Amino acid sequence: MKNVAWDSYQLFLDVARGAGLTGGAESSGLSPATLGRRMLDLEQRLGAVLFERSQTGYRLTGEGQRLLDMLSGMEAAAREVDAWRQEPAASALVRIAAGTWNAWLITESFPAIRGPRDDFRIELTVAEQRAQLAHRENDIGIRSFEPEERNLAAVPTGEVAYAAYRARHSGQAGADHWIAVHRDEAISSYLRWPHEQKASSIVVTVTRARSLRDLALSGAGIAVLPCFVGDLEPRLERVGAEIAELRHRQWVVMNNDDRHRRPVRTVADRLVKLMKGHAELYAGKRPGRSV
């Protein structure tokens, strides 16, 4: 093993994470044929079979999985060294992935996440899709289910409730007019709910969940929103009770290898504090007037 160069291990990681030579080629920039030769050479040097090869791709053997686990730790250490070397030239970057409304709360409360004296930068990715962290695509994510990946750590922050909202004092105007995200963009359960329960009453569709609140405020109709969004807006009121089947738990998730980095740990701790501080709102326990 002392004769194995680190770049061979990096190529192994590309192939393992890409589930084969084609996926590895996309991330490494080498051809599949070259990668195949490098993996055979690595196996010979280590005296171990790392992959089960088939027409559908490369599957890790038990020895291959052991090597992947060990290299993930080494990779994290290398990232720490790189971050340490770069600190004098540039502040550290903490990448957060959040859905539309958690991102909205973060931006509304941003001084609670990063203060003027902090020496790190924030990159906030806003998307309804599941936050990707297993391969360090992001440093911190917010998920509506507990992660199953072995290399992720999660902190529960409470439950999230949903209800239907319309503009306050709108009377019977638009009493059965509903607003929804376009069906193709309705990834989350609360976004699909109007299509499943009120399809014939939908009068407006949009491509971004963020527009639901604005349209409801304009009086365009009724929108399903998280209670921590709808109940915080005094110009909105609930239409009926909480939609109980949409309630779910929520976690702040980090990569196990990176969560001890000081900037990541600082931001994650502050994010958990912010969300737990709004726990009653998230859970729908502080509603305004309902109709």
N, C-alpha and C positions, 0 to 999 in steps of 0.2 A: 504493500500500500504506500510505502514511502516514495515510490517512483511514479505515483499517479498525480498528474497535475490537477490543480483546482478547476481548470477550465473543463476537464473531463467530467468532474462532478456537476458542474453547472449545466453541461449538456445533458447529463443524466436527469437532472431536475426538469429540464425543458421537455424531454421525452416522457417522463413519468407524469408530469402535469398535463401534457398535451395528449395523453392516452395513445401515443404512437409517434411514428416518424413524421407524419404529415403535420400534426399539431406541434411537435417539437421544432420542425423546420420553420413554422410561422414565427415562433418566438426567438429562435436562435439565429436565423438568417442563413443557415447551412442547408444543403440539399438533403432530402431523405436518404439518398444513397450514402452520403458522407456520414450522416448521423448513424446509420445502421452499422457502418464499419467502426465508428468510434465506440458504439455500445458493445460490439463484439470484443474490441480490444480492451475495454474496461472490464468486462466479465473475465477475460483471460488473465488480466493483471490481478484482479481480486480473487480469482479462483472460485467464483460464485455465479450462479445463474440468476440474473436480476429480473428478466422478463419472460413471460409466456407469450410467444409470438403466434398470431393467427391472422387471417385475412381481415378480421374486423378491428385489428389494432394490437397494441402492446398492453399486456396486463402484468402488473407487478407480482412477482413471486413473494414468498415470505421473506427471503433475504433482501429482495428489492424494497419491500416495505420498511424493513429495518434500516436500510441505508437511507431511504427517503426521510425517515424520522430523525436520524442522526444529522443528516445534511441540513434539515430545516433549522435545527438549533445552530449549526455552524453559520448558516446564511444569516440568521438573526444577529449573531455576534458580528459578522462582517458589516451588516447594516449599521450596527451601533458604532463601529469604528469609523465608517464613512461619515455618519452623522456627526461624530465627535470631531473629525478632521475638518468638516465644513462649517462648524459652529462659528469660528471667528469671522468667516466671510459672509455667512448668511444665516438668518435665524431658522430654527427647525420648522418644518411644516407638519401640521396635524390635519389629516383628511377625515372629514365626517360625511357619512352617507345617511340621508334621512328622507322620509316621505314628505309629501307636500305640506302637511299641517304641522308635523314636528319641526320641519325646517322653518315654517312660519313662526312658531314659538321661539325657536333659537334666534331668529333675526330680530324679533320683537324684544328679546331679552339679552341681546348680544353682550352688553357689558358684564353680565353674570358669567359669560363663557370666556371672554378675553378682555382683560383690562388694559389701560394705557401703559402700564409698566411691564407687561408680559413680553418676553422676547421670542415668542413663537408666532407663526402665521397660521391662519385657518383656511382650509379649502372645503367648502360646503357643496356637496353634490346632492341635488334634489331630484328624486325619481320615485315612482310608485313601486318599481321593481325591488326585489329583495336586496338588501345591502350585501355586497360581496367583500369578504374579509379573509377567506381561507388562504388565498395566495397574496395577501397584503395589497389588494386593490384599494382598500381604504384602511384607516387606522381604527376608526370607531363607527359603528353602525347602530341604528335603532330598528329592531325587528318585532313583529307581532307574534312570534313563536320562539320557543327556546331552541337555540342552535344544537344540531346533532353532530356537527363537525368536532373532532377530538381536539383540534388545535385552537378552538375559540373559547373565550371566557365570557360569561354573561352575568349581568347584575339586573335582577327584576326591579321594575319601577312602579308596578301597580297595574290597574285595569283601565281599559279605554271603553267608554260608552258612546253611543250614537243616538241621534234623534233627528226628526224632520224639523226644519225651521223655515219661517217666512218673515217678511218685513212686518214689524210691529205696527198696529193700527191700519193694516191693509184691508181689514174687514173681510167681505166675501169676495173681493176682487181676486181672481186667480185661485179660488178655493180648491179646485182640483187640477191645477196646472202644476206640472212637475218639471224640474230641471235635472239634467243628468249629464255625466261625461259620456262621450260617444262610446258605443258598445265595444269597439275595437280597443279602446283605451281603458276600459273598466277592468283593471287588474285586481283591485282589492274588493273584498266582500261588500263594503258599504257603497262602492261605486256600481256594483252589479245590482244591488237591491232595487233601485227604481225600475230597471229593465225587467226584473223578475216579478215585481209586485205591482208596478204602476205603468207598464209599458204603453197602454192606450191613452194615458194622460200626460205623457211627456210632450212638452211644447217647445223646449229648447235643449239642444245638446251642444256641448263644448268639448274641446280636446284637452283642456287642462283642468284638474280638480280645483286649482286655485280660483277659477272663475265662478265656481258654484256659490261661494259666499257673496261675491259682488253682484251676481244676478239676483240672488235672494233679496239682498238689500235694495235693489232697484225696484222690487215688486214684481219681477218677472214670473215668480212662482215659488214652489216649495223645493227645498234642497235637503238632502241627507248630509249631515256634517257631524264631525266629532263634537261631543258636548263641550270639550274645553275650548273649542272655537266658537260654537254658537252661543254658549252661555256667557262668554266674555263680551259679546257684542250686544250692547243695550238696545240697539235698533232692530234686533231679531227676537222672535219669540218661538217657543216650541209649538209644534202642531202635534198634539197627542203625547203619549208617553214615550219613554225610551224604547228604541227598537232592540229588544233584549237579545235576539239571536245574533246581533252584530258585536256584542261585547266580547272583548278578548284581552289577554294579558300582554305585557310589553316588556322588552329587555333592552338594555344598553349592552352592546356586544363589542368585544375587542379580540384581536389576535393574541393568543397566549404569549407568543414570543416578544411582542412589542408593547404589551400593556404596562410593563415596568419602566419604559422610557419616560423620563420626567415630564416632557410636554404632553404626551399621550395620557399619562396617569392624571395630570392636572386637569386637562380638559374633560376627561371621562368623569372624574369626581365631581366637577362643577356641573356637568350635564345631568348626572344622576341627582344631584341636589336640586337642580332646577325642576326636573320632572317630578320628583317626590314632593317638592314644595307645591306643585299644582295637582297633587294626587286626587283631591276631592273634585276638582274641576274635570280632570281626566275621567273620573268614575261617574260623572254626571250627578254629583251630590249637591251641587249648588245652582240649581236651575233658576232662570228668571221665570216670569209668568208664562204659563202654558195655556193653550186654548183647545 
